[in-house]
Amino acid sequence: MRRRVGGLARAQAAAPRKSRDPSWDFRTADTKRYTHGFHIYPAMMIPQVAARILDEFGQNASLVFDPFCGTGTSLVEASLRGLRAIGTDINPLARLIAKVKTTPLDLQRLDEALQAFQASLLAARFGTRRVSPNIPRLKNLDYWFKRETQHRLGVIKELVDGIADPDIRDFFKVAFSETVREVSLTRNGEFKLYRMMEAQIRKFHPDVEATILSKLARNRRGMEEYLQARPRDASVHVLDFNTVQGIPASVLPRQSVDLVLTSPPYGDSRTTVAYGQFSRLSMQWLGLGEHGDIDRLCMGGGRRKIAAFGCKPLDEVLERLAEIDEKRASEVAAFYADYARSIEHVAEVVKPRGIVAYVVGNRRVKGMEIPNDEITKSLFEQHGFVHLRTIIRAIPNKRMPRKNSPTNIRGQKEATMNYEYIVVLAKAAC
Ligand SMILES: C[S@@+](CC[C@H](N)C(=O)[O-])C[C@H]1O[C@@H](n2cnc3c(N)ncnc32)[C@H](O)[C@@H]1O
């Protein structure tokens, strides 16, 4: 018997449940509008996907929750619609970026701070003002930064730390974080830390001051556009709880959330996206804690044991994987043990008839596709949710030299694409 989920499920019933829909690809969309372009981050959700989910599935929503908010793409879009949004992430750098992207600033005060900062920076650069550089004592600093760059970053850090207003200071910290990465000796365009070749290093003389000033100017323009569009009644809170361990009832009581909108990790941090490694240099310069903790806290970072999940697509794939490589199977199982617990906690805070929308990727392990979309659907179904739709979108710019079938239907091949799955379910009314 089908559970009751109301009008939305009926409206969706006519469409095929799982289908490829190119109108969700947003191939030529500008993904950097408003505050979205403040800072790069691995595996960011594109704003157009968050926006369309909110518009199509969140018409009556007032409280939106993102349990893996990263740099806050979903929170920015929710706030642009005047909603209340709560996000959480274990990565302090991601939280800082998400907070800055969603905190309205007084533009006049920001401009005053920008002018004062620029004047001090130039005065320090040309020796008319003495600023003692604040350089963190780190192992490997010389490996990642030239001595001159360290000094110039240290001066900037000292000036940023001296900004009195905490929200404006955080705005500067975000530009500083991206600058740290860009002027370091890491290879450009890679999320993991790889050092440049010696020949490249010899020719590399980054203009540290120009780098941060251009980021500040870009982010100021983004903030202005955001302020013009953000309704006054929007509210955003970026928190640091880990949904695997539980969701504090003081933050989100049971059955309080209208819409969960998120893109979770699709595997453990060691073998998929290394969020800790990506954040390391920025966190060290900003004094945000130990990057190693992030990879440990990320789902699948700790335990390794194979358990039966009572989730058919997961149990099947684990069984097949264990036949090829037991150790890899237990690593994948450790990730899903955490993922399942997180889903259990998220399911509890959703209102009856509330919606969850998970944007997931299907990774390959040992040549075997892990059907993350089917697993996500099945895990929510265990908690009384009804599947509404899975939308398959191509991820532009990530063309792979293979043919695959996004729907897993034999014969339905689409060439050289990577896909993402937007899995939408509704909680049963009772
Ligand atoms: C795909 S990213 C989210 C990106 C985000 N949608 C954006 O646009 O920036 C997944 C995030 O999950 C976070 N994460 C991993 N394990 C977590 C956990 N157990 N609890 C909370 N966050 C976690 C990672 O730090 C990472 O920021």
The ligand as an SDF file (V2000), in Angstrom:
LIG
                    3D

 27 29  0  0  0  0  0  0  0  0999 V2000
   30.0520   17.6660   -1.2850 C   0  0  0  0  0  0  0  0  0  0  0  0
   30.6270   18.6480    0.0440 S   0  0  0  0  0  0  0  0  0  0  0  0
   29.3630   19.8390    0.2100 C   0  0  0  0  0  0  0  0  0  0  0  0
   29.5800   20.9980   -0.7330 C   0  0  0  0  0  0  0  0  0  0  0  0
   28.5280   22.0700   -0.5880 C   0  0  0  0  0  0  0  0  0  0  0  0
   27.2490   21.6350   -1.1280 N   0  0  0  0  0  0  0  0  0  0  0  0
   28.9820   23.3370   -1.2990 C   0  0  0  0  0  0  0  0  0  0  0  0
   28.3520   23.7360   -2.2980 O   0  0  0  0  0  0  0  0  0  0  0  0
   30.0080   23.9010   -0.8940 O   0  0  0  0  0  0  0  0  0  0  0  0
   30.3810   17.5980    1.4260 C   0  0  0  0  0  0  0  0  0  0  0  0
   30.7110   18.2130    2.7800 C   0  0  0  0  0  0  0  0  0  0  0  0
   30.4050   17.2600    3.7950 O   0  0  0  0  0  0  0  0  0  0  0  0
   31.2590   17.5280    4.8870 C   0  0  0  0  0  0  0  0  0  0  0  0
   31.2080   16.3530    5.7660 N   0  0  0  0  0  0  0  0  0  0  0  0
   31.7800   15.1400    5.6160 C   0  0  0  0  0  0  0  0  0  0  0  0
   31.4380   14.3270    6.6250 N   0  0  0  0  0  0  0  0  0  0  0  0
   30.6210   15.0420    7.4390 C   0  0  0  0  0  0  0  0  0  0  0  0
   29.9160   14.7590    8.6520 C   0  0  0  0  0  0  0  0  0  0  0  0
   30.0340   13.5830    9.2130 N   0  0  0  0  0  0  0  0  0  0  0  0
   29.1350   15.7310    9.1950 N   0  0  0  0  0  0  0  0  0  0  0  0
   29.0380   16.9390    8.6090 C   0  0  0  0  0  0  0  0  0  0  0  0
   29.6970   17.2760    7.4750 N   0  0  0  0  0  0  0  0  0  0  0  0
   30.4640   16.3400    6.8970 C   0  0  0  0  0  0  0  0  0  0  0  0
   32.6130   17.8240    4.2640 C   0  0  0  0  0  0  0  0  0  0  0  0
   33.4160   18.5970    5.1330 O   0  0  0  0  0  0  0  0  0  0  0  0
   32.1780   18.6070    3.0120 C   0  0  0  0  0  0  0  0  0  0  0  0
   32.2390   19.9930    3.2460 O   0  0  0  0  0  0  0  0  0  0  0  0
  1  2  1  0
  2  3  1  0
  2 10  1  0
  3  4  1  0
  4  5  1  0
  5  6  1  0
  5  7  1  0
  7  8  2  0
  7  9  1  0
 10 11  1  0
 11 12  1  0
 11 26  1  0
 12 13  1  0
 13 14  1  0
 13 24  1  0
 14 15  1  0
 14 23  1  0
 15 16  2  0
 16 17  1  0
 17 18  1  0
 17 23  2  0
 18 19  1  0
 18 20  2  0
 20 21  1  0
 21 22  2  0
 22 23  1  0
 24 25  1  0
 24 26  1  0
 26 27  1  0
M  CHG  2   2   1   9  -1
M  END
$$$$
